Each structure stands twice: as C-alpha cells, then as structure tokens.
Amino acid sequence: MLTVLWVVEELARPCRERTADFIQWLHCLAVISLLLEHAQSFRWMHGKAIEPTEILHSVLLPGAKHVHLDVQRAAIRCHGLFGLLERRPSEDLVKQLTSSFAKGPSSITVMTSKALIDLGLWHGPNVVDKAMNQDLSSQLQDHKINLSDIKFSIGSEDVEIELLVICWIGEAQLCLPHGLKLCLYVFFEHYPSLSMNHKKCLSKAFMPVMRSLWPGVNGNATGSTYVVSNMRKSAIQASRFMVQMMQAPLYYEETSPSKETVPSNEIENHNDSAEPTSVHESGEEGLAIRIAAEVVSFPAKKTAAEKAYVSALCTTLFLLHFRPTEQGAVKLMRQLLSRVTVLAEKELLKGVETDG
C-alpha cells in the first residue's frame, strides 16, 4: 500500500498544479479509488507520501468541479469512498456532494445519490447533517410530517404517499435539505421499474398525494394568490412526475395476472371510493379510473379551488393510455367518462372529444 501512495503522489502532482488533461485526471482518480477501496482506515497514511486531507483538497474536490463529466463522476465516487473511511464526514466533502446533487446533470446526480446514501447509512443521517453544522432532524419534530413516524414496509402505498408528499411539499413547511429531496427523486425514478407491485402502490398513492398538496381542497390551507399559484404548480408537477413513473417500463418481464372482465353492473353503485380491479391496478388504466372517480365525487357546484383541482385532474387524465387488451377497464372508463365530461371545464371537453 505504501507503493500505491507513492504512485498517487506522483499522479496527483499535475492535478494539483492544474496541468493535467482529463486522461491524467481519470488515471489518478482510478488509483485513488483503488487505494480507498482497500484501505481499512486513514491512520497508516498519516506522515506518508501524501496525506488524506491533501488527497481530498488537492484532487477530489477540484475533480468534482472539473469540466469533464467523466472526471466529475470518478471524483464523486472517490468522495463516497473517502467519506466511509473518515471517523466523521468532513464539512467540505458533504458540501461538495450536496452541491453536485443540486447542480449536476443526471449522471452525476445518480453517482452523488449513491455516495450520500452510503454516508447516511454508514455514519447516520444526524452525523451527515452535523457535518454541515445543521441539525435538521430535530427541527422536524414540530412539523406536520415527522420522518421518524414513517414505517417502511415492502409493498405498502402508505410509504409512497408520505415520501411523495415530502418530495413536493414546500421547504418552508418542512425543513428538508435539498439534497435529500433529490435523493428521493432519484429513488422514485427507479422504483416503479422494479416491480408491478410498486406501480400498484404508486397508483393507489396518487389521489392521496394530490389531495394533500392542492390548496383549498381536503381542508388544506390557502394563502395569497402568489402562494396558491406556487402550490398548484407544485401539485401539477407532482402529478406529472407520478404519471411518468406509472409509464416507465419495467426492467424485466413479470408474469401478468389472468385477465378478468368487469361486470357491467359494477358501475351502477359507483362512488368516490371506487377502486379498479386487480388486473388494472398496476397499469395506467387503474390510475385513470381512480382520477375519474375523484372527479365524479365533486358536486356540480364547486369552489374556485375545487374547479382548479378538477381541471388539473382532467388534464392529467388525458396523459394516460389504455391498452386495447384491457377491455374491462375501457368499458368502465367509458361509463365514468360520461359523468366526467359533465363536470369538466369547457376547454377540457374539447380535449376529451379529440382524444376519444
């Protein structure tokens, strides 16, 4: 390992002097990565050819700001490995990771998310927060949403409801670091593609999330015109994000359940609690039926907030697609749609006719 340290010192010299090209940067970072992967601690490195702090400040931190994305990605990976060897993650390291999270492109964001999650699991979230002189976890106790109250269980839509609301709720209401919110975005980008059951949970979580985010609906507080406008924009962005998750392809083929037909009289006693059959729950059809049922649940006379809410739901409804093979869901949706069009805004009726 001492030989590796001498090699790192030699390779790091042009990087420190800012004369290295991106190939030299990548070569140096590859050797540093090898060193960090096999090191048990930093104790044996003190007083040797190159100190750990010198590696961090002379190579890793500048590498994370390099113009070449491959260099940035390699440096961020080394950040994660470096932080695991520290007794407590340093402030400069955590700040750089959160900065790369917030400002970097998707490839850098993914790599940074892995590094931050590793640090959080290894050192604990509180330690990572305190590395930036923040104690965010204690601030959450007085807020409406308490992260410690979330009970993670596989296949439960309650988890998705809480996490999705955390993703989109205003930072003024929940003191959540921007980097952690980005972590949740990255998590949800991959989550629906892993399992049909995940899509089913997301479909069930859609309406509770929208109800909790939309101002003036379901007992939610409102505010000035500016505040209400921003809250509506955030809710609409959340709805589109969830639709994109529902439309994301699976990473692997799953055995689909046997086709079931929907009885023609199923819609007779339909109300706002209507649920799609198990065949459609994990697809766009199930989400469309839930949205339509939510629209139908509102009376003809609505408040301004309810009108805007229904209008946004109808717009989201047009983004969803039905598979020709799911005729049961198609028939159910047609019967619902006859009632939805009565309640929808006039400009949305044109969209329904065009799409139909």
LINBEL-V60427 format. One record per pair of residues at least 6 apart in sequence whose ideal C-beta (glycine too) atoms are under 6 Angstrom apart, sorted by the first residue. I is the first residue (numbers start at 1). J is the second residue. D is the distance in Angstrom with one decimal. If there is no record, write none. Layout:
<<I/J/D> <I/J/D>>
//
This chain:
<<4/35/5.1> <5/48/5.2> <5/49/4.6> <5/50/5.9> <6/49/5.0> <7/31/5.8> <8/31/5.5> <8/32/5.8> <8/50/5.7> <9/49/4.2> <9/50/4.3> <11/28/3.9> <11/31/5.9> <12/28/5.6> <12/59/5.1> <14/20/3.8> <14/24/5.6> <15/25/6.0> <15/28/5.4> <15/59/5.2> <16/58/4.5> <22/68/4.2> <22/71/5.4> <25/71/4.6> <26/74/5.9> <29/74/4.1> <29/75/5.9> <29/78/5.8> <32/78/5.4> <33/78/5.4> <36/81/3.8> <36/82/5.9> <42/52/4.5> <42/85/5.6> <45/52/5.4> <60/75/5.4> <60/78/5.3> <60/79/5.8> <61/96/5.7> <63/71/5.6> <63/75/3.1> <64/72/5.8> <64/75/4.4> <64/76/5.8> <64/96/5.2> <64/100/5.8> <66/72/5.5> <72/108/5.5> <73/111/5.2> <76/100/5.9> <76/111/4.7> <76/112/5.3> <76/115/6.0> <77/111/6.0> <79/93/5.8> <79/97/5.8> <79/115/5.5> <80/115/3.1> <80/118/5.2> <83/89/4.5> <83/93/5.5> <83/119/4.7> <84/122/5.4> <88/127/5.9> <89/119/5.5> <89/123/5.9> <89/128/5.9> <89/131/4.7> <91/131/5.2> <91/132/6.0> <94/131/4.4> <94/132/5.5> <97/112/5.4> <97/115/5.7> <97/116/5.5> <98/179/4.0> <100/108/5.5> <100/112/4.7> <101/109/5.9> <101/112/4.6> <101/179/4.4> <101/182/4.9> <102/178/5.5> <113/183/5.1> <113/186/4.4> <119/128/5.4> <120/128/5.4> <126/137/5.4> <129/136/5.0> <136/175/5.6> <139/175/4.4> <140/146/5.8> <140/147/5.6> <143/174/5.5> <145/174/5.8> <150/162/5.0> <152/159/5.7> <155/197/5.3> <157/201/4.0> <157/204/4.0> <157/205/4.6> <160/201/5.2> <160/202/5.6> <160/205/4.0> <161/205/4.5> <161/208/4.8> <161/209/5.8> <163/184/5.9> <164/209/4.7> <165/209/5.9> <165/212/5.3> <167/181/6.0> <167/184/4.9> <168/213/5.9> <168/234/5.3> <168/238/4.2> <191/198/5.5> <192/198/5.3> <192/199/5.2> <192/202/5.8> <192/245/4.3> <192/248/5.0> <193/248/5.0> <193/250/5.5> <193/251/4.9> <196/254/5.0> <196/282/4.3> <199/282/4.3> <200/281/4.6> <200/282/4.2> <202/245/5.7> <203/281/5.9> <203/286/4.8> <203/287/4.6> <206/242/5.4> <206/287/5.8> <207/290/5.6> <207/294/5.4> <211/218/4.3> <213/235/4.0> <213/238/5.9> <214/235/5.0> <214/309/5.0> <215/222/4.7> <215/228/5.0> <215/231/4.4> <216/222/4.8> <216/305/2.7> <217/305/5.5> <217/309/5.0> <222/228/5.5> <236/312/5.6> <239/316/4.9> <243/319/5.2> <246/284/5.6> <246/287/5.6> <257/279/5.8> <260/277/5.7> <260/279/4.9> <261/328/4.8> <262/277/5.9> <262/328/3.7> <262/332/5.1> <267/335/4.5> <272/293/5.8> <272/297/2.9> <274/293/4.3> <276/286/3.9> <276/289/4.4> <280/286/4.2> <280/329/4.5> <284/320/4.4> <284/321/5.5> <285/322/5.4> <285/326/5.2> <285/329/3.8> <288/320/4.4> <291/313/5.2> <291/317/5.1> <292/336/4.1> <292/340/5.2> <295/310/5.4> <295/313/5.4> <295/340/5.0> <295/343/5.8> <296/339/4.9> <298/306/5.8> <298/310/5.8> <311/345/5.0> <314/344/4.7> <314/348/4.6> <318/351/5.3> <318/355/5.7> <322/330/5.4> <341/349/5.8> <341/352/5.6>>
//
